[in-house]
Amino acid sequence: MAGWLIEKFHDWSDWKRFSLDDILYNLTLYWMTDCAPSFITAYYGNSNTLPLLGEIRVLIGIARFPHDILPVLKDWIEQRYNLI
């Protein structure tokens, strides 16, 4: 669980802003409140049960920022949507 949490801090945030105490605090919070099973179930459920979207014809725009949690490739967007 510690490895998973550290990976998320590293990938989803400005890693340098957090101290070891910050990470240990979050790890302790997940561990002591027994939250791990519920968030793991949510990740699994969302990745395997969300319905497929139909064709989207409206014009869209995207914003990408340096520390986005899920960066999206422009090529991927252009293949699926009417990007302006």
PyMOL Python script that loads the backbone (N, CA, C, O; Angstrom):
from pymol import cmd

cmd.read_pdbstr("""\
ATOM      1  N   MET A   1       0.830  -1.188   0.000  1.00  0.00           N
ATOM      2  CA  MET A   1       0.000   0.000   0.000  1.00  0.00           C
ATOM      3  C   MET A   1       0.873   1.250   0.000  1.00  0.00           C
ATOM      4  O   MET A   1       0.525   2.250  -0.627  1.00  0.00           O
ATOM      5  N   ALA A   2       2.000   1.200   0.697  1.00  0.00           N
ATOM      6  CA  ALA A   2       2.903   2.350   0.723  1.00  0.00           C
ATOM      7  C   ALA A   2       3.437   2.650  -0.674  1.00  0.00           C
ATOM      8  O   ALA A   2       3.527   3.811  -1.074  1.00  0.00           O
ATOM      9  N   GLY A   3       3.789   1.606  -1.412  1.00  0.00           N
ATOM     10  CA  GLY A   3       4.279   1.803  -2.771  1.00  0.00           C
ATOM     11  C   GLY A   3       3.240   2.444  -3.667  1.00  0.00           C
ATOM     12  O   GLY A   3       3.551   3.340  -4.452  1.00  0.00           O
ATOM     13  N   TRP A   4       1.994   1.980  -3.546  1.00  0.00           N
ATOM     14  CA  TRP A   4       0.907   2.541  -4.348  1.00  0.00           C
ATOM     15  C   TRP A   4       0.710   4.018  -4.013  1.00  0.00           C
ATOM     16  O   TRP A   4       0.584   4.851  -4.910  1.00  0.00           O
ATOM     17  N   LEU A   5       0.686   4.337  -2.721  1.00  0.00           N
ATOM     18  CA  LEU A   5       0.456   5.720  -2.300  1.00  0.00           C
ATOM     19  C   LEU A   5       1.595   6.632  -2.742  1.00  0.00           C
ATOM     20  O   LEU A   5       1.348   7.745  -3.207  1.00  0.00           O
ATOM     21  N   ILE A   6       2.825   6.180  -2.604  1.00  0.00           N
ATOM     22  CA  ILE A   6       3.971   6.996  -3.030  1.00  0.00           C
ATOM     23  C   ILE A   6       3.924   7.227  -4.535  1.00  0.00           C
ATOM     24  O   ILE A   6       4.209   8.327  -5.007  1.00  0.00           O
ATOM     25  N   GLU A   7       3.565   6.194  -5.285  1.00  0.00           N
ATOM     26  CA  GLU A   7       3.444   6.360  -6.735  1.00  0.00           C
ATOM     27  C   GLU A   7       2.404   7.425  -7.069  1.00  0.00           C
ATOM     28  O   GLU A   7       2.636   8.248  -7.955  1.00  0.00           O
ATOM     29  N   LYS A   8       1.271   7.429  -6.383  1.00  0.00           N
ATOM     30  CA  LYS A   8       0.226   8.414  -6.653  1.00  0.00           C
ATOM     31  C   LYS A   8       0.689   9.815  -6.285  1.00  0.00           C
ATOM     32  O   LYS A   8       0.431  10.759  -7.031  1.00  0.00           O
ATOM     33  N   PHE A   9       1.358   9.969  -5.168  1.00  0.00           N
ATOM     34  CA  PHE A   9       1.896  11.284  -4.806  1.00  0.00           C
ATOM     35  C   PHE A   9       2.861  11.762  -5.881  1.00  0.00           C
ATOM     36  O   PHE A   9       2.845  12.933  -6.261  1.00  0.00           O
ATOM     37  N   HIS A  10       3.692  10.862  -6.365  1.00  0.00           N
ATOM     38  CA  HIS A  10       4.690  11.229  -7.370  1.00  0.00           C
ATOM     39  C   HIS A  10       4.045  11.580  -8.708  1.00  0.00           C
ATOM     40  O   HIS A  10       4.409  12.579  -9.328  1.00  0.00           O
ATOM     41  N   ASP A  11       3.088  10.765  -9.155  1.00  0.00           N
ATOM     42  CA  ASP A  11       2.491  10.958 -10.475  1.00  0.00           C
ATOM     43  C   ASP A  11       1.414  12.028 -10.515  1.00  0.00           C
ATOM     44  O   ASP A  11       1.225  12.667 -11.550  1.00  0.00           O
ATOM     45  N   TRP A  12       0.706  12.238  -9.419  1.00  0.00           N
ATOM     46  CA  TRP A  12      -0.454  13.125  -9.424  1.00  0.00           C
ATOM     47  C   TRP A  12      -0.203  14.499  -8.809  1.00  0.00           C
ATOM     48  O   TRP A  12      -1.133  15.299  -8.706  1.00  0.00           O
ATOM     49  N   SER A  13       1.018  14.789  -8.402  1.00  0.00           N
ATOM     50  CA  SER A  13       1.226  16.051  -7.706  1.00  0.00           C
ATOM     51  C   SER A  13       2.626  16.596  -7.974  1.00  0.00           C
ATOM     52  O   SER A  13       3.438  15.979  -8.665  1.00  0.00           O
ATOM     53  N   ASP A  14       2.874  17.750  -7.415  1.00  0.00           N
ATOM     54  CA  ASP A  14       4.214  18.321  -7.442  1.00  0.00           C
ATOM     55  C   ASP A  14       4.982  17.659  -6.300  1.00  0.00           C
ATOM     56  O   ASP A  14       4.994  18.157  -5.174  1.00  0.00           O
ATOM     57  N   TRP A  15       5.608  16.553  -6.600  1.00  0.00           N
ATOM     58  CA  TRP A  15       6.233  15.647  -5.644  1.00  0.00           C
ATOM     59  C   TRP A  15       7.117  16.355  -4.629  1.00  0.00           C
ATOM     60  O   TRP A  15       7.143  15.963  -3.462  1.00  0.00           O
ATOM     61  N   LYS A  16       7.837  17.380  -5.041  1.00  0.00           N
ATOM     62  CA  LYS A  16       8.814  18.041  -4.165  1.00  0.00           C
ATOM     63  C   LYS A  16       8.171  18.812  -3.010  1.00  0.00           C
ATOM     64  O   LYS A  16       8.853  19.176  -2.052  1.00  0.00           O
ATOM     65  N   ARG A  17       6.882  19.057  -3.096  1.00  0.00           N
ATOM     66  CA  ARG A  17       6.207  19.835  -2.052  1.00  0.00           C
ATOM     67  C   ARG A  17       5.908  19.036  -0.798  1.00  0.00           C
ATOM     68  O   ARG A  17       5.566  19.624   0.228  1.00  0.00           O
ATOM     69  N   PHE A  18       6.028  17.707  -0.845  1.00  0.00           N
ATOM     70  CA  PHE A  18       5.634  16.871   0.274  1.00  0.00           C
ATOM     71  C   PHE A  18       6.841  16.345   1.037  1.00  0.00           C
ATOM     72  O   PHE A  18       7.848  15.946   0.452  1.00  0.00           O
ATOM     73  N   SER A  19       6.710  16.358   2.352  1.00  0.00           N
ATOM     74  CA  SER A  19       7.761  15.798   3.197  1.00  0.00           C
ATOM     75  C   SER A  19       7.452  14.328   3.467  1.00  0.00           C
ATOM     76  O   SER A  19       6.359  13.848   3.167  1.00  0.00           O
ATOM     77  N   LEU A  20       8.414  13.631   4.028  1.00  0.00           N
ATOM     78  CA  LEU A  20       8.186  12.243   4.413  1.00  0.00           C
ATOM     79  C   LEU A  20       7.053  12.153   5.427  1.00  0.00           C
ATOM     80  O   LEU A  20       6.267  11.207   5.395  1.00  0.00           O
ATOM     81  N   ASP A  21       6.964  13.126   6.323  1.00  0.00           N
ATOM     82  CA  ASP A  21       5.874  13.147   7.303  1.00  0.00           C
ATOM     83  C   ASP A  21       4.503  13.248   6.630  1.00  0.00           C
ATOM     84  O   ASP A  21       3.549  12.601   7.064  1.00  0.00           O
ATOM     85  N   ASP A  22       4.403  14.064   5.563  1.00  0.00           N
ATOM     86  CA  ASP A  22       3.138  14.179   4.827  1.00  0.00           C
ATOM     87  C   ASP A  22       2.719  12.823   4.267  1.00  0.00           C
ATOM     88  O   ASP A  22       1.559  12.427   4.380  1.00  0.00           O
ATOM     89  N   ILE A  23       3.652  12.129   3.676  1.00  0.00           N
ATOM     90  CA  ILE A  23       3.349  10.838   3.069  1.00  0.00           C
ATOM     91  C   ILE A  23       3.000   9.807   4.140  1.00  0.00           C
ATOM     92  O   ILE A  23       2.050   9.041   3.979  1.00  0.00           O
ATOM     93  N   LEU A  24       3.753   9.787   5.217  1.00  0.00           N
ATOM     94  CA  LEU A  24       3.464   8.844   6.302  1.00  0.00           C
ATOM     95  C   LEU A  24       2.111   9.139   6.950  1.00  0.00           C
ATOM     96  O   LEU A  24       1.397   8.218   7.346  1.00  0.00           O
ATOM     97  N   TYR A  25       1.764  10.406   7.055  1.00  0.00           N
ATOM     98  CA  TYR A  25       0.456  10.776   7.600  1.00  0.00           C
ATOM     99  C   TYR A  25      -0.652  10.197   6.726  1.00  0.00           C
ATOM    100  O   TYR A  25      -1.587   9.576   7.231  1.00  0.00           O
ATOM    101  N   ASN A  26      -0.547  10.401   5.419  1.00  0.00           N
ATOM    102  CA  ASN A  26      -1.567   9.877   4.506  1.00  0.00           C
ATOM    103  C   ASN A  26      -1.619   8.357   4.523  1.00  0.00           C
ATOM    104  O   ASN A  26      -2.703   7.775   4.514  1.00  0.00           O
ATOM    105  N   LEU A  27      -0.474   7.716   4.548  1.00  0.00           N
ATOM    106  CA  LEU A  27      -0.430   6.260   4.610  1.00  0.00           C
ATOM    107  C   LEU A  27      -1.102   5.759   5.887  1.00  0.00           C
ATOM    108  O   LEU A  27      -1.881   4.806   5.848  1.00  0.00           O
ATOM    109  N   THR A  28      -0.805   6.395   7.010  1.00  0.00           N
ATOM    110  CA  THR A  28      -1.417   6.014   8.284  1.00  0.00           C
ATOM    111  C   THR A  28      -2.926   6.212   8.243  1.00  0.00           C
ATOM    112  O   THR A  28      -3.681   5.387   8.757  1.00  0.00           O
ATOM    113  N   LEU A  29      -3.358   7.299   7.636  1.00  0.00           N
ATOM    114  CA  LEU A  29      -4.794   7.568   7.528  1.00  0.00           C
ATOM    115  C   LEU A  29      -5.503   6.459   6.746  1.00  0.00           C
ATOM    116  O   LEU A  29      -6.550   5.972   7.173  1.00  0.00           O
ATOM    117  N   TYR A  30      -4.936   6.060   5.603  1.00  0.00           N
ATOM    118  CA  TYR A  30      -5.537   4.971   4.819  1.00  0.00           C
ATOM    119  C   TYR A  30      -5.509   3.656   5.600  1.00  0.00           C
ATOM    120  O   TYR A  30      -6.485   2.906   5.611  1.00  0.00           O
ATOM    121  N   TRP A  31      -4.384   3.391   6.248  1.00  0.00           N
ATOM    122  CA  TRP A  31      -4.208   2.104   6.936  1.00  0.00           C
ATOM    123  C   TRP A  31      -5.116   1.988   8.154  1.00  0.00           C
ATOM    124  O   TRP A  31      -5.809   0.983   8.313  1.00  0.00           O
ATOM    125  N   MET A  32      -5.122   3.008   9.021  1.00  0.00           N
ATOM    126  CA  MET A  32      -5.858   2.939  10.279  1.00  0.00           C
ATOM    127  C   MET A  32      -7.378   3.003  10.102  1.00  0.00           C
ATOM    128  O   MET A  32      -8.124   2.463  10.919  1.00  0.00           O
ATOM    129  N   THR A  33      -7.827   3.657   9.049  1.00  0.00           N
ATOM    130  CA  THR A  33      -9.275   3.754   8.827  1.00  0.00           C
ATOM    131  C   THR A  33      -9.781   2.654   7.898  1.00  0.00           C
ATOM    132  O   THR A  33     -10.969   2.599   7.581  1.00  0.00           O
ATOM    133  N   ASP A  34      -8.883   1.788   7.467  1.00  0.00           N
ATOM    134  CA  ASP A  34      -9.222   0.652   6.601  1.00  0.00           C
ATOM    135  C   ASP A  34      -9.943   1.108   5.326  1.00  0.00           C
ATOM    136  O   ASP A  34     -10.920   0.497   4.891  1.00  0.00           O
ATOM    137  N   CYS A  35      -9.431   2.203   4.738  1.00  0.00           N
ATOM    138  CA  CYS A  35     -10.043   2.744   3.520  1.00  0.00           C
ATOM    139  C   CYS A  35      -9.530   2.079   2.246  1.00  0.00           C
ATOM    140  O   CYS A  35     -10.158   2.212   1.195  1.00  0.00           O
ATOM    141  N   ALA A  36      -8.428   1.380   2.312  1.00  0.00           N
ATOM    142  CA  ALA A  36      -7.820   0.818   1.101  1.00  0.00           C
ATOM    143  C   ALA A  36      -8.787  -0.033   0.277  1.00  0.00           C
ATOM    144  O   ALA A  36      -8.870   0.165  -0.936  1.00  0.00           O
ATOM    145  N   PRO A  37      -9.525  -0.974   0.884  1.00  0.00           N
ATOM    146  CA  PRO A  37     -10.410  -1.798   0.042  1.00  0.00           C
ATOM    147  C   PRO A  37     -11.457  -0.983  -0.708  1.00  0.00           C
ATOM    148  O   PRO A  37     -11.786  -1.311  -1.848  1.00  0.00           O
ATOM    149  N   SER A  38     -11.983   0.064  -0.098  1.00  0.00           N
ATOM    150  CA  SER A  38     -13.038   0.824  -0.771  1.00  0.00           C
ATOM    151  C   SER A  38     -12.502   1.615  -1.953  1.00  0.00           C
ATOM    152  O   SER A  38     -13.162   1.670  -2.991  1.00  0.00           O
ATOM    153  N   PHE A  39     -11.324   2.233  -1.835  1.00  0.00           N
ATOM    154  CA  PHE A  39     -10.858   2.997  -2.989  1.00  0.00           C
ATOM    155  C   PHE A  39     -10.325   2.084  -4.085  1.00  0.00           C
ATOM    156  O   PHE A  39     -10.402   2.438  -5.262  1.00  0.00           O
ATOM    157  N   ILE A  40      -9.795   0.934  -3.738  1.00  0.00           N
ATOM    158  CA  ILE A  40      -9.349  -0.011  -4.762  1.00  0.00           C
ATOM    159  C   ILE A  40     -10.551  -0.530  -5.540  1.00  0.00           C
ATOM    160  O   ILE A  40     -10.482  -0.665  -6.762  1.00  0.00           O
ATOM    161  N   THR A  41     -11.640  -0.819  -4.859  1.00  0.00           N
ATOM    162  CA  THR A  41     -12.861  -1.268  -5.522  1.00  0.00           C
ATOM    163  C   THR A  41     -13.387  -0.191  -6.470  1.00  0.00           C
ATOM    164  O   THR A  41     -13.844  -0.506  -7.568  1.00  0.00           O
ATOM    165  N   ALA A  42     -13.327   1.065  -6.060  1.00  0.00           N
ATOM    166  CA  ALA A  42     -13.795   2.159  -6.917  1.00  0.00           C
ATOM    167  C   ALA A  42     -12.952   2.249  -8.188  1.00  0.00           C
ATOM    168  O   ALA A  42     -13.502   2.413  -9.277  1.00  0.00           O
ATOM    169  N   TYR A  43     -11.639   2.145  -8.067  1.00  0.00           N
ATOM    170  CA  TYR A  43     -10.776   2.191  -9.257  1.00  0.00           C
ATOM    171  C   TYR A  43     -11.101   1.036 -10.196  1.00  0.00           C
ATOM    172  O   TYR A  43     -11.221   1.235 -11.404  1.00  0.00           O
ATOM    173  N   TYR A  44     -11.241  -0.149  -9.660  1.00  0.00           N
ATOM    174  CA  TYR A  44     -11.543  -1.317 -10.484  1.00  0.00           C
ATOM    175  C   TYR A  44     -12.906  -1.154 -11.159  1.00  0.00           C
ATOM    176  O   TYR A  44     -13.048  -1.406 -12.355  1.00  0.00           O
ATOM    177  N   GLY A  45     -13.885  -0.740 -10.397  1.00  0.00           N
ATOM    178  CA  GLY A  45     -15.226  -0.592 -10.943  1.00  0.00           C
ATOM    179  C   GLY A  45     -15.291   0.444 -12.048  1.00  0.00           C
ATOM    180  O   GLY A  45     -15.923   0.208 -13.077  1.00  0.00           O
ATOM    181  N   ASN A  46     -14.649   1.590 -11.854  1.00  0.00           N
ATOM    182  CA  ASN A  46     -14.682   2.635 -12.872  1.00  0.00           C
ATOM    183  C   ASN A  46     -13.965   2.217 -14.143  1.00  0.00           C
ATOM    184  O   ASN A  46     -14.367   2.619 -15.235  1.00  0.00           O
ATOM    185  N   SER A  47     -12.928   1.431 -14.029  1.00  0.00           N
ATOM    186  CA  SER A  47     -12.180   1.057 -15.223  1.00  0.00           C
ATOM    187  C   SER A  47     -12.842  -0.077 -15.990  1.00  0.00           C
ATOM    188  O   SER A  47     -12.496  -0.317 -17.147  1.00  0.00           O
ATOM    189  N   ASN A  48     -13.784  -0.777 -15.375  1.00  0.00           N
ATOM    190  CA  ASN A  48     -14.382  -1.929 -16.036  1.00  0.00           C
ATOM    191  C   ASN A  48     -15.894  -1.859 -16.236  1.00  0.00           C
ATOM    192  O   ASN A  48     -16.464  -2.731 -16.891  1.00  0.00           O
ATOM    193  N   THR A  49     -16.551  -0.844 -15.687  1.00  0.00           N
ATOM    194  CA  THR A  49     -18.007  -0.831 -15.779  1.00  0.00           C
ATOM    195  C   THR A  49     -18.591   0.431 -16.401  1.00  0.00           C
ATOM    196  O   THR A  49     -19.803   0.494 -16.612  1.00  0.00           O
ATOM    197  N   LEU A  50     -17.774   1.436 -16.702  1.00  0.00           N
ATOM    198  CA  LEU A  50     -18.328   2.647 -17.286  1.00  0.00           C
ATOM    199  C   LEU A  50     -18.803   2.359 -18.710  1.00  0.00           C
ATOM    200  O   LEU A  50     -18.120   1.653 -19.452  1.00  0.00           O
ATOM    201  N   PRO A  51     -19.952   2.890 -19.100  1.00  0.00           N
ATOM    202  CA  PRO A  51     -20.456   2.619 -20.456  1.00  0.00           C
ATOM    203  C   PRO A  51     -19.620   3.339 -21.511  1.00  0.00           C
ATOM    204  O   PRO A  51     -19.029   4.384 -21.239  1.00  0.00           O
ATOM    205  N   LEU A  52     -19.576   2.780 -22.698  1.00  0.00           N
ATOM    206  CA  LEU A  52     -18.896   3.432 -23.802  1.00  0.00           C
ATOM    207  C   LEU A  52     -19.720   4.622 -24.260  1.00  0.00           C
ATOM    208  O   LEU A  52     -20.949   4.559 -24.293  1.00  0.00           O
ATOM    209  N   LEU A  53     -19.044   5.703 -24.613  1.00  0.00           N
ATOM    210  CA  LEU A  53     -19.736   6.887 -25.099  1.00  0.00           C
ATOM    211  C   LEU A  53     -20.013   6.730 -26.585  1.00  0.00           C
ATOM    212  O   LEU A  53     -19.216   6.135 -27.310  1.00  0.00           O
ATOM    213  N   GLY A  54     -21.118   7.250 -27.030  1.00  0.00           N
ATOM    214  CA  GLY A  54     -21.413   7.261 -28.452  1.00  0.00           C
ATOM    215  C   GLY A  54     -20.609   8.363 -29.136  1.00  0.00           C
ATOM    216  O   GLY A  54     -19.719   8.965 -28.536  1.00  0.00           O
ATOM    217  N   GLU A  55     -20.933   8.611 -30.381  1.00  0.00           N
ATOM    218  CA  GLU A  55     -20.238   9.647 -31.134  1.00  0.00           C
ATOM    219  C   GLU A  55     -20.562  11.017 -30.542  1.00  0.00           C
ATOM    220  O   GLU A  55     -21.719  11.317 -30.247  1.00  0.00           O
ATOM    221  N   ILE A  56     -19.538  11.838 -30.372  1.00  0.00           N
ATOM    222  CA  ILE A  56     -19.707  13.189 -29.844  1.00  0.00           C
ATOM    223  C   ILE A  56     -19.363  14.155 -30.972  1.00  0.00           C
ATOM    224  O   ILE A  56     -18.231  14.165 -31.457  1.00  0.00           O
ATOM    225  N   ARG A  57     -20.328  14.964 -31.389  1.00  0.00           N
ATOM    226  CA  ARG A  57     -20.137  15.825 -32.561  1.00  0.00           C
ATOM    227  C   ARG A  57     -19.860  17.283 -32.216  1.00  0.00           C
ATOM    228  O   ARG A  57     -19.423  18.040 -33.083  1.00  0.00           O
ATOM    229  N   VAL A  58     -20.097  17.691 -30.997  1.00  0.00           N
ATOM    230  CA  VAL A  58     -19.880  19.096 -30.643  1.00  0.00           C
ATOM    231  C   VAL A  58     -18.393  19.412 -30.660  1.00  0.00           C
ATOM    232  O   VAL A  58     -17.556  18.527 -30.476  1.00  0.00           O
ATOM    233  N   LEU A  59     -18.073  20.680 -30.884  1.00  0.00           N
ATOM    234  CA  LEU A  59     -16.681  21.117 -30.844  1.00  0.00           C
ATOM    235  C   LEU A  59     -16.190  21.070 -29.401  1.00  0.00           C
ATOM    236  O   LEU A  59     -16.927  21.426 -28.482  1.00  0.00           O
ATOM    237  N   ILE A  60     -14.970  20.640 -29.203  1.00  0.00           N
ATOM    238  CA  ILE A  60     -14.422  20.619 -27.847  1.00  0.00           C
ATOM    239  C   ILE A  60     -13.054  21.273 -27.831  1.00  0.00           C
ATOM    240  O   ILE A  60     -12.387  21.386 -28.859  1.00  0.00           O
ATOM    241  N   GLY A  61     -12.659  21.691 -26.673  1.00  0.00           N
ATOM    242  CA  GLY A  61     -11.322  22.200 -26.425  1.00  0.00           C
ATOM    243  C   GLY A  61     -10.796  21.508 -25.182  1.00  0.00           C
ATOM    244  O   GLY A  61     -11.577  21.070 -24.337  1.00  0.00           O
ATOM    245  N   ILE A  62      -9.493  21.405 -25.061  1.00  0.00           N
ATOM    246  CA  ILE A  62      -8.907  20.777 -23.879  1.00  0.00           C
ATOM    247  C   ILE A  62      -7.861  21.707 -23.287  1.00  0.00           C
ATOM    248  O   ILE A  62      -7.280  22.543 -23.980  1.00  0.00           O
ATOM    249  N   ALA A  63      -7.639  21.546 -22.007  1.00  0.00           N
ATOM    250  CA  ALA A  63      -6.560  22.249 -21.320  1.00  0.00           C
ATOM    251  C   ALA A  63      -5.669  21.188 -20.692  1.00  0.00           C
ATOM    252  O   ALA A  63      -6.155  20.273 -20.026  1.00  0.00           O
ATOM    253  N   ARG A  64      -4.381  21.312 -20.904  1.00  0.00           N
ATOM    254  CA  ARG A  64      -3.433  20.365 -20.307  1.00  0.00           C
ATOM    255  C   ARG A  64      -2.458  21.163 -19.451  1.00  0.00           C
ATOM    256  O   ARG A  64      -1.931  22.186 -19.887  1.00  0.00           O
ATOM    257  N   PHE A  65      -2.223  20.694 -18.240  1.00  0.00           N
ATOM    258  CA  PHE A  65      -1.362  21.381 -17.294  1.00  0.00           C
ATOM    259  C   PHE A  65      -0.231  20.461 -16.862  1.00  0.00           C
ATOM    260  O   PHE A  65      -0.376  19.241 -16.942  1.00  0.00           O
ATOM    261  N   PRO A  66       0.887  21.006 -16.408  1.00  0.00           N
ATOM    262  CA  PRO A  66       2.072  20.185 -16.099  1.00  0.00           C
ATOM    263  C   PRO A  66       1.839  19.065 -15.088  1.00  0.00           C
ATOM    264  O   PRO A  66       2.461  18.009 -15.198  1.00  0.00           O
ATOM    265  N   HIS A  67       0.975  19.265 -14.124  1.00  0.00           N
ATOM    266  CA  HIS A  67       0.790  18.257 -13.079  1.00  0.00           C
ATOM    267  C   HIS A  67      -0.596  17.610 -13.143  1.00  0.00           C
ATOM    268  O   HIS A  67      -1.155  17.234 -12.113  1.00  0.00           O
ATOM    269  N   ASP A  68      -1.149  17.481 -14.354  1.00  0.00           N
ATOM    270  CA  ASP A  68      -2.439  16.807 -14.498  1.00  0.00           C
ATOM    271  C   ASP A  68      -2.339  15.365 -14.025  1.00  0.00           C
ATOM    272  O   ASP A  68      -1.320  14.706 -14.233  1.00  0.00           O
ATOM    273  N   ILE A  69      -3.389  14.881 -13.393  1.00  0.00           N
ATOM    274  CA  ILE A  69      -3.408  13.508 -12.901  1.00  0.00           C
ATOM    275  C   ILE A  69      -3.439  12.527 -14.060  1.00  0.00           C
ATOM    276  O   ILE A  69      -2.704  11.539 -14.059  1.00  0.00           O
ATOM    277  N   LEU A  70      -4.270  12.787 -15.034  1.00  0.00           N
ATOM    278  CA  LEU A  70      -4.390  11.900 -16.197  1.00  0.00           C
ATOM    279  C   LEU A  70      -4.144  12.705 -17.475  1.00  0.00           C
ATOM    280  O   LEU A  70      -5.097  13.144 -18.120  1.00  0.00           O
ATOM    281  N   PRO A  71      -2.883  12.903 -17.844  1.00  0.00           N
ATOM    282  CA  PRO A  71      -2.631  13.678 -19.063  1.00  0.00           C
ATOM    283  C   PRO A  71      -3.172  12.951 -20.295  1.00  0.00           C
ATOM    284  O   PRO A  71      -3.046  11.732 -20.414  1.00  0.00           O
ATOM    285  N   VAL A  72      -3.767  13.705 -21.194  1.00  0.00           N
ATOM    286  CA  VAL A  72      -4.355  13.138 -22.406  1.00  0.00           C
ATOM    287  C   VAL A  72      -3.532  13.594 -23.605  1.00  0.00           C
ATOM    288  O   VAL A  72      -3.191  14.771 -23.727  1.00  0.00           O
ATOM    289  N   LEU A  73      -3.221  12.662 -24.476  1.00  0.00           N
ATOM    290  CA  LEU A  73      -2.447  12.990 -25.661  1.00  0.00           C
ATOM    291  C   LEU A  73      -3.328  13.678 -26.695  1.00  0.00           C
ATOM    292  O   LEU A  73      -4.459  13.257 -26.938  1.00  0.00           O
ATOM    293  N   LYS A  74      -2.805  14.733 -27.301  1.00  0.00           N
ATOM    294  CA  LYS A  74      -3.572  15.485 -28.297  1.00  0.00           C
ATOM    295  C   LYS A  74      -3.985  14.585 -29.465  1.00  0.00           C
ATOM    296  O   LYS A  74      -5.110  14.700 -29.950  1.00  0.00           O
ATOM    297  N   ASP A  75      -3.114  13.705 -29.920  1.00  0.00           N
ATOM    298  CA  ASP A  75      -3.444  12.798 -31.029  1.00  0.00           C
ATOM    299  C   ASP A  75      -4.651  11.925 -30.685  1.00  0.00           C
ATOM    300  O   ASP A  75      -5.510  11.688 -31.534  1.00  0.00           O
ATOM    301  N   TRP A  76      -4.715  11.449 -29.447  1.00  0.00           N
ATOM    302  CA  TRP A  76      -5.826  10.600 -29.011  1.00  0.00           C
ATOM    303  C   TRP A  76      -7.132  11.373 -29.063  1.00  0.00           C
ATOM    304  O   TRP A  76      -8.153  10.848 -29.507  1.00  0.00           O
ATOM    305  N   ILE A  77      -7.102  12.628 -28.606  1.00  0.00           N
ATOM    306  CA  ILE A  77      -8.296  13.478 -28.617  1.00  0.00           C
ATOM    307  C   ILE A  77      -8.737  13.737 -30.056  1.00  0.00           C
ATOM    308  O   ILE A  77      -9.922  13.621 -30.371  1.00  0.00           O
ATOM    309  N   GLU A  78      -7.792  14.087 -30.932  1.00  0.00           N
ATOM    310  CA  GLU A  78      -8.148  14.428 -32.310  1.00  0.00           C
ATOM    311  C   GLU A  78      -8.767  13.250 -33.067  1.00  0.00           C
ATOM    312  O   GLU A  78      -9.586  13.460 -33.962  1.00  0.00           O
ATOM    313  N   GLN A  79      -8.396  12.032 -32.727  1.00  0.00           N
ATOM    314  CA  GLN A  79      -8.952  10.859 -33.385  1.00  0.00           C
ATOM    315  C   GLN A  79     -10.409  10.615 -32.997  1.00  0.00           C
ATOM    316  O   GLN A  79     -11.160  10.000 -33.754  1.00  0.00           O
ATOM    317  N   ARG A  80     -10.803  11.090 -31.831  1.00  0.00           N
ATOM    318  CA  ARG A  80     -12.120  10.745 -31.300  1.00  0.00           C
ATOM    319  C   ARG A  80     -13.117  11.904 -31.264  1.00  0.00           C
ATOM    320  O   ARG A  80     -14.328  11.684 -31.245  1.00  0.00           O
ATOM    321  N   TYR A  81     -12.613  13.116 -31.256  1.00  0.00           N
ATOM    322  CA  TYR A  81     -13.473  14.282 -31.064  1.00  0.00           C
ATOM    323  C   TYR A  81     -13.153  15.350 -32.079  1.00  0.00           C
ATOM    324  O   TYR A  81     -12.117  15.301 -32.743  1.00  0.00           O
ATOM    325  N   ASN A  82     -14.050  16.325 -32.200  1.00  0.00           N
ATOM    326  CA  ASN A  82     -13.882  17.452 -33.107  1.00  0.00           C
ATOM    327  C   ASN A  82     -13.159  18.559 -32.326  1.00  0.00           C
ATOM    328  O   ASN A  82     -13.797  19.472 -31.802  1.00  0.00           O
ATOM    329  N   LEU A  83     -11.861  18.475 -32.254  1.00  0.00           N
ATOM    330  CA  LEU A  83     -11.039  19.372 -31.437  1.00  0.00           C
ATOM    331  C   LEU A  83     -10.820  20.693 -32.156  1.00  0.00           C
ATOM    332  O   LEU A  83     -10.475  20.723 -33.337  1.00  0.00           O
ATOM    333  N   ILE A  84     -11.025  21.786 -31.426  1.00  0.00           N
ATOM    334  CA  ILE A  84     -10.737  23.110 -31.991  1.00  0.00           C
ATOM    335  C   ILE A  84      -9.614  23.762 -31.209  1.00  0.00           C
ATOM    336  O   ILE A  84      -9.215  24.884 -31.522  1.00  0.00           O
TER     337      ILE A  84
END
""", "prot")
cmd.dss("prot")
cmd.show_as("cartoon", "prot")
cmd.util.cbc("prot")
cmd.orient("prot")
